[in-house]
Amino acid sequence: MPDKDGYFGEYGGQIIPPELKAVMDEIASAYAEIRDTEPFQNELRDLQANYIGRPSPLFYARRLSEKLGGARIFLKREDLNHTGAHKINHCIGEALLAKHMGKRKVLAETGAGQHGVALATACALVGIPCEIHMGQVDIEKEHPNVTKMKILGCRLVPVSRGTATLKDAVDSAFEEYLKDPVNSLYAIGSVVGPHPFPMMVRDFQQIVGEEARAQFLAREGRLPTRITACVGGGSNAIGLFTAFLDDEEVRIVGVEPAGRGLDTPDHAATLTLGTPGALHGFKCYNLQDERGNPLPVYSIASGLDYPGVGPQHCFLKDIQRVEYTTATDDECLDAFMTLSRLEGVIPALESAHAVAYAMREAPRMGSEETILINLSGRGDKDADFVAAKLGL
C-alpha cells in the first residue's frame, strides 16, 4: 500500500487542483525512478550510517522498569540521531530527491522545530536553499530549535494567524509552495498530505522499525509484547510500526495527545474523536466542525497539535491492526520528568506521550512481557519550557 492513486483503503489520495496534481505526480514519478536505484540507495545508506549515526541504539530502561514493576521497557533511541530526532531520516531522503529533480528551493512547515532543524540540516548538506514556516506560538516555545535553524542558514517565516501553531504553519507553507511548485519542493514533515508524501515519508522512516525488530530479536530472542509511539501526523509511529505489521503476536499502540482532557476542546486526539474528511490535500480522520472545517487543536507538545493524521494510520485503525489511545499533558510531564531522573534520558514532550502510556500499562503486565517505545526525539528543545512550567 498505497494503491496507484495513493489510497490506503478509503484514506489518502490527492484532493488537490489539477495543476497541483501534475506537480505531485511528477514528484511521485521522480521518487519511483530513483528509490530502488543503486546510486540513490548507496548514498542514502552512507548518510544514514556516517551522517545520521544509524543504527540508533536499543536501550533497556532498567531503573524505570524496576520502579514500575511488570513489563520491561525498552527505548529505540531516535533521540540520538544527528539533529536529535527521527525527522532527519526522511529529511535526508527528501533533500536528495530535491537535488535529483533540480529544485531551487525546499520549503516546509514545522511545529516543535525538529522537522525544521532536520530539513535545514539536510538542505545545508546538499546545497539547496531552505524556507521553514513556523507558528509564532511555537517560535516562542521552541527557541533552541529556532536558533539552530537560523544558524543552519534557512529562512524562517513566522506565522501569526489562527492559533499560530502547526496547522497554520502548514497552511502558510503550502500557500507559498503554490506560488512556484515547479522550482520548489514542499518537503512535508510527516506521513500526511497528498500522495506520494504519506508513502514516501513512511518509506524513509521504516528503517526505525526494521532496526528495532532485528535488535530486539538479537537481544531477547523474541519479539516485544507491545510496541508504542506518539502520534501527531504519525511519521515516527509508522516508522516503527511498519516492520511489525505482519507480526500478529505484537500488540501495536499509537498514543495521541489528550491535552487538558478529552472532555475539553484542548486536545488533538484525531483518531480517538475525529471523523473522516478532507484536509491539506488528502482524506483522513480529522477534528472538524459540522461544515468540515478543521477545529483548533492543542497539545503541550508542539509537534502533535495537528487536526489530521496520516492516512495509513486511519486505515490501520479501521482494520483494528493498531490501537490508538491518549495521554494527557499531566501524564506527559510526569513521564518527561520520571524518565529524565531515573534513566538520565530527557525525552521530547512528543515522545513523552508514548513513555506515559508505557508507565501506565507496564504495572498491569507480567514480568515476562515487554514494551518497546520509539523515543522519537530528545527534550533539549523543551527543557526551558518544562522547567518554567514546573517551577524548577
C-alpha positions as CSV (number, residue, x, y, z in Angstrom):
1,M,0.0,0.0,0.0
2,P,-1.0,2.6,-1.0
3,D,-2.7,1.8,-4.3
4,K,-1.7,3.6,-7.5
5,D,-3.9,6.6,-6.6
6,G,-2.3,6.9,-3.2
7,Y,-5.1,5.5,-1.1
8,F,-4.8,3.3,2.0
9,G,-8.3,1.9,1.9
10,E,-10.5,5.0,1.7
11,Y,-7.9,7.4,3.1
12,G,-5.2,9.4,1.4
13,G,-5.3,10.2,-2.3
14,Q,-4.8,13.6,-4.0
15,I,-7.7,16.0,-3.2
16,I,-6.0,18.9,-5.0
17,P,-6.4,21.2,-8.0
18,P,-5.5,19.6,-11.4
19,E,-2.4,21.9,-11.8
20,L,-1.1,20.7,-8.5
21,K,-1.9,17.1,-9.2
22,A,0.5,17.3,-12.2
23,V,3.3,18.5,-9.8
24,M,2.6,15.8,-7.3
25,D,2.6,13.2,-10.0
26,E,6.0,14.4,-11.1
27,I,7.3,14.0,-7.6
28,A,5.8,10.5,-7.4
29,S,7.4,9.6,-10.7
30,A,10.8,11.0,-9.7
31,Y,10.7,9.1,-6.4
32,A,9.7,5.9,-8.2
33,E,12.6,6.5,-10.7
34,I,15.3,6.7,-8.0
35,R,14.1,4.9,-4.9
36,D,15.4,1.5,-5.8
37,T,18.5,2.5,-7.9
38,E,21.9,1.5,-6.6
39,P,23.4,5.1,-6.6
40,F,20.5,6.5,-4.6
41,Q,20.4,3.6,-2.1
42,N,24.2,3.7,-1.7
43,E,24.2,7.5,-1.0
44,L,21.2,7.1,1.4
45,R,22.8,4.2,3.3
46,D,26.1,6.1,3.6
47,L,24.4,9.2,5.0
48,Q,22.3,7.1,7.4
49,A,25.4,5.4,8.8
50,N,28.0,8.2,8.7
51,Y,25.9,11.4,9.0
52,I,22.8,10.5,10.9
53,G,24.6,7.9,13.0
54,R,22.4,4.8,12.3
55,P,21.7,2.3,13.7
56,S,20.3,4.1,16.7
57,P,20.7,2.0,19.9
58,L,18.1,-0.2,21.6
59,F,18.2,0.6,25.3
60,Y,16.7,-1.4,28.2
61,A,15.3,1.2,30.7
62,R,16.2,-0.9,33.8
63,R,15.5,1.6,36.6
64,L,12.2,2.7,35.1
65,S,11.1,-0.9,34.6
66,E,12.1,-1.9,38.2
67,K,10.3,1.2,39.6
68,L,7.1,0.4,37.8
69,G,7.1,-3.4,38.1
70,G,5.5,-5.6,35.5
71,A,6.7,-5.4,31.9
72,R,10.3,-4.5,31.0
73,I,10.5,-1.3,29.0
74,F,12.9,-0.7,26.0
75,L,13.7,2.5,24.2
76,K,14.5,2.8,20.5
77,R,16.9,5.8,20.8
78,E,16.0,8.0,17.8
79,D,16.8,10.9,20.1
80,L,20.5,10.1,19.5
81,N,20.3,10.7,15.7
82,H,22.1,13.8,14.3
83,T,19.7,16.7,15.0
84,G,18.1,14.9,17.9
85,A,15.0,13.1,16.4
86,H,13.6,10.8,13.8
87,K,12.9,13.7,11.4
88,I,16.3,13.5,9.9
89,N,15.5,10.1,8.4
90,H,13.0,11.5,5.9
91,C,14.6,14.9,5.5
92,I,17.8,13.4,4.1
93,G,15.6,11.4,1.6
94,E,13.6,14.5,0.6
95,A,16.7,16.7,0.2
96,L,18.3,14.0,-2.1
97,L,15.1,13.8,-4.1
98,A,15.0,17.6,-4.5
99,K,18.6,17.6,-5.7
100,H,17.8,14.8,-8.2
101,M,14.8,16.8,-9.5
102,G,16.9,20.0,-9.9
103,K,14.7,22.0,-7.4
104,R,16.0,25.5,-6.5
105,K,14.3,25.7,-3.1
106,V,12.9,23.4,-0.4
107,L,10.2,24.6,1.9
108,A,8.2,23.1,4.8
109,E,6.3,23.7,8.0
110,T,7.5,22.8,11.5
111,G,5.7,22.5,14.9
112,A,8.2,21.6,17.6
113,G,11.1,22.7,15.2
114,Q,12.6,19.2,14.9
115,H,11.5,18.8,11.2
116,G,12.7,22.4,10.6
117,V,16.1,21.7,12.1
118,A,16.4,18.4,10.3
119,L,15.4,19.8,6.9
120,A,17.7,22.9,7.3
121,T,20.5,20.4,8.1
122,A,19.8,18.2,5.1
123,C,19.5,21.3,2.8
124,A,22.8,22.6,4.0
125,L,24.3,19.2,3.3
126,V,23.1,19.1,-0.3
127,G,23.4,22.8,-1.0
128,I,19.7,23.8,-1.6
129,P,18.1,26.9,-0.1
130,C,15.6,26.1,2.7
131,E,12.5,28.0,3.9
132,I,10.6,27.0,7.1
133,H,7.2,28.3,8.2
134,M,6.6,28.1,12.0
135,G,3.7,29.3,14.2
136,Q,4.6,32.3,16.4
137,V,3.5,30.4,19.5
138,D,5.9,27.6,18.7
139,I,8.7,30.0,17.8
140,E,8.4,31.4,21.3
141,K,8.1,28.0,22.9
142,E,10.9,26.2,21.0
143,H,13.5,28.9,21.0
144,P,16.6,26.5,20.9
145,N,15.4,24.9,17.6
146,V,14.6,28.4,16.1
147,T,18.2,29.4,16.8
148,K,19.6,26.2,15.2
149,M,17.5,26.8,12.0
150,K,18.9,30.3,11.7
151,I,22.4,29.1,12.2
152,L,21.9,26.5,9.5
153,G,21.0,29.2,7.1
154,C,17.3,28.6,6.5
155,R,14.8,31.4,6.0
156,L,12.3,31.3,8.9
157,V,8.8,32.6,8.3
158,P,6.8,33.3,11.4
159,V,3.0,32.6,11.2
160,S,0.8,34.6,13.4
161,R,-2.7,33.9,12.0
162,G,-5.2,31.5,13.5
163,T,-3.8,29.7,16.6
164,A,-0.3,30.5,15.3
165,T,0.7,26.8,15.7
166,L,1.3,23.8,13.4
167,K,-1.9,23.7,11.3
168,D,-1.4,27.4,10.5
169,A,2.2,26.8,9.6
170,V,1.1,24.1,7.2
171,D,-1.4,26.4,5.5
172,S,1.2,29.2,5.2
173,A,3.9,26.9,3.8
174,F,1.5,25.3,1.3
175,E,0.3,28.7,0.0
176,E,3.9,29.7,-0.5
177,Y,4.6,26.5,-2.4
178,L,1.7,27.0,-4.7
179,K,3.3,30.3,-6.0
180,D,6.1,28.2,-7.7
181,P,5.7,24.5,-7.4
182,V,7.8,23.9,-10.5
183,N,11.1,25.2,-9.0
184,S,10.5,24.2,-5.3
185,L,9.7,21.1,-3.4
186,Y,7.4,21.1,-0.4
187,A,9.1,18.7,2.0
188,I,6.2,17.6,4.1
189,G,7.2,16.8,7.7
190,S,5.1,13.7,8.4
191,V,3.1,10.9,6.7
192,V,0.4,13.4,5.7
193,G,-0.5,15.5,2.7
194,P,-1.3,14.4,-0.9
195,H,0.2,11.3,-2.5
196,P,3.1,10.5,-2.7
197,F,4.2,12.0,0.7
198,P,2.5,9.6,3.1
199,M,4.1,6.7,1.2
200,M,7.5,8.4,0.7
201,V,8.0,9.6,4.3
202,R,6.9,6.2,5.6
203,D,9.5,4.5,3.3
204,F,12.3,6.7,4.7
205,Q,11.1,6.2,8.3
206,Q,10.6,2.4,8.2
207,I,14.3,1.9,8.9
208,V,13.4,2.7,12.6
209,G,11.2,-0.4,12.8
210,E,13.5,-2.6,10.7
211,E,16.4,-1.9,13.0
212,A,14.4,-2.2,16.2
213,R,12.9,-5.6,15.2
214,A,16.3,-7.0,14.4
215,Q,17.9,-5.5,17.5
216,F,15.1,-6.8,19.8
217,L,15.3,-10.3,18.3
218,A,19.1,-10.3,18.7
219,R,18.9,-9.2,22.3
220,E,15.8,-11.0,23.6
221,G,15.5,-13.9,21.2
222,R,11.8,-13.0,20.6
223,L,9.7,-10.0,19.5
224,P,8.4,-7.4,22.0
225,T,4.9,-7.9,23.5
226,R,3.9,-4.4,22.7
227,I,5.3,-1.5,20.7
228,T,4.2,2.1,21.0
229,A,4.9,5.6,19.7
230,C,3.3,9.0,19.9
231,V,1.0,10.1,17.0
232,G,0.5,13.6,15.7
233,G,0.9,13.4,11.9
234,G,2.3,9.9,12.6
235,S,5.8,9.6,11.0
236,N,7.7,8.3,13.9
237,A,4.9,5.8,14.7
238,I,4.5,4.5,11.2
239,G,8.3,4.2,11.0
240,L,8.3,1.8,14.0
241,F,5.0,0.0,13.2
242,T,5.7,-0.9,9.6
243,A,8.2,-3.6,10.3
244,F,5.9,-5.3,12.9
245,L,2.5,-5.2,11.0
246,D,2.8,-8.8,9.9
247,D,3.7,-10.0,13.4
248,E,0.3,-10.8,14.8
249,E,1.6,-11.6,18.3
250,V,2.9,-8.0,18.7
251,R,0.3,-5.5,20.0
252,I,0.8,-2.1,18.4
253,V,-0.4,1.1,20.1
254,G,-0.3,4.7,19.0
255,V,-0.6,7.5,21.6
256,E,-2.4,10.7,20.8
257,P,-2.3,13.9,22.8
258,A,-5.3,14.3,25.2
259,G,-4.1,17.7,26.2
260,R,-6.1,19.2,29.0
261,G,-8.7,16.4,28.7
262,L,-10.9,14.7,26.0
263,D,-13.9,16.4,27.7
264,T,-12.4,19.8,26.8
265,P,-11.7,21.4,23.4
266,D,-8.0,21.5,24.3
267,H,-6.7,18.3,22.8
268,A,-5.5,16.8,19.4
269,A,-6.9,13.3,19.7
270,T,-7.7,13.0,16.0
271,L,-8.1,9.2,15.7
272,T,-9.9,9.0,19.0
273,L,-12.5,11.7,18.5
274,G,-12.2,12.7,14.8
275,T,-14.3,11.8,11.8
276,P,-13.3,11.2,8.1
277,G,-12.9,14.2,5.9
278,A,-10.5,16.1,3.6
279,L,-7.6,18.1,5.0
280,H,-4.4,19.5,3.3
281,G,-5.0,17.6,0.1
282,F,-5.9,14.1,1.4
283,K,-8.6,12.2,3.2
284,C,-8.1,11.2,6.9
285,Y,-9.7,11.3,10.3
286,N,-9.7,14.9,11.4
287,L,-11.1,17.1,14.1
288,Q,-13.6,19.2,12.2
289,D,-16.8,21.2,12.7
290,E,-20.2,20.4,11.1
291,R,-19.1,22.2,8.0
292,G,-15.9,20.2,7.6
293,N,-13.6,23.0,8.7
294,P,-10.6,22.0,10.9
295,L,-11.1,22.7,14.6
296,P,-8.4,24.4,16.7
297,V,-6.3,21.8,18.4
298,Y,-3.9,21.8,21.3
299,S,-1.1,19.8,22.9
300,I,1.7,20.7,25.3
301,A,3.9,19.1,22.6
302,S,4.1,21.4,19.6
303,G,4.8,18.6,17.2
304,L,1.5,16.8,18.0
305,D,-1.1,19.7,17.7
306,Y,-2.3,18.8,14.2
307,P,-6.1,18.3,13.4
308,G,-5.4,15.4,11.0
309,V,-3.3,12.3,10.9
310,G,-1.6,10.1,8.3
311,P,-3.9,8.1,6.1
312,Q,-2.2,4.8,6.8
313,H,-2.9,5.3,10.5
314,C,-6.6,5.8,9.6
315,F,-6.6,2.5,7.7
316,L,-4.8,0.6,10.4
317,K,-7.4,1.9,13.0
318,D,-10.3,0.8,10.8
319,I,-8.9,-2.8,10.3
320,Q,-8.1,-2.9,14.0
321,R,-4.4,-3.8,13.5
322,V,-3.3,-0.8,15.6
323,E,-4.9,0.6,18.7
324,Y,-4.9,4.3,19.3
325,T,-5.1,5.7,22.8
326,T,-4.3,9.0,24.5
327,A,-2.1,10.6,27.2
328,T,-2.8,14.0,28.9
329,D,-0.4,16.9,29.4
330,D,-0.1,16.0,33.0
331,E,0.8,12.4,32.2
332,C,3.3,13.6,29.6
333,L,5.0,15.9,32.1
334,D,5.2,13.2,34.7
335,A,6.8,10.8,32.1
336,F,9.2,13.6,31.0
337,M,10.5,14.1,34.5
338,T,10.4,10.4,35.5
339,L,12.5,9.2,32.5
340,S,14.9,12.1,33.0
341,R,15.5,11.3,36.6
342,L,15.5,7.5,36.5
343,E,17.4,7.0,33.3
344,G,19.2,10.2,32.5
345,V,17.3,10.4,29.2
346,I,15.4,13.7,28.6
347,P,12.7,12.9,26.1
348,A,10.9,15.3,23.7
349,L,7.5,16.2,25.0
350,E,6.1,14.4,21.9
351,S,7.9,11.2,22.8
352,A,6.9,11.5,26.5
353,H,3.3,10.7,25.5
354,A,4.5,7.2,24.5
355,V,6.5,6.9,27.7
356,A,3.4,7.9,29.6
357,Y,1.5,5.1,28.0
358,A,4.2,2.6,28.9
359,M,4.3,3.8,32.5
360,R,0.5,3.4,32.8
361,E,0.5,-0.1,31.2
362,A,3.7,-1.8,32.4
363,P,2.5,-2.4,36.0
364,R,-0.6,-4.2,34.6
365,M,1.5,-6.6,32.6
366,G,3.6,-9.7,33.5
367,S,7.3,-9.6,34.2
368,E,7.9,-11.8,31.2
369,E,6.3,-9.2,28.9
370,T,8.0,-6.2,27.2
371,I,7.2,-2.8,25.8
372,L,9.2,-1.2,23.1
373,I,8.9,2.6,22.9
374,N,10.0,4.7,19.9
375,L,11.8,7.5,21.8
376,S,11.4,9.7,18.7
377,G,13.3,12.8,19.9
378,R,15.3,14.4,22.7
379,G,14.0,17.1,25.0
380,D,16.7,19.8,24.8
381,K,14.1,21.9,22.9
382,D,11.6,21.5,25.7
383,A,13.8,21.8,28.8
384,D,13.4,25.5,29.4
385,F,9.6,25.4,28.8
386,V,9.2,22.4,31.2
387,A,11.4,24.0,33.9
388,A,9.4,27.2,33.7
389,K,6.1,25.3,33.8
390,L,7.1,23.2,36.8
391,G,8.9,26.0,38.6
392,L,12.3,24.2,38.6
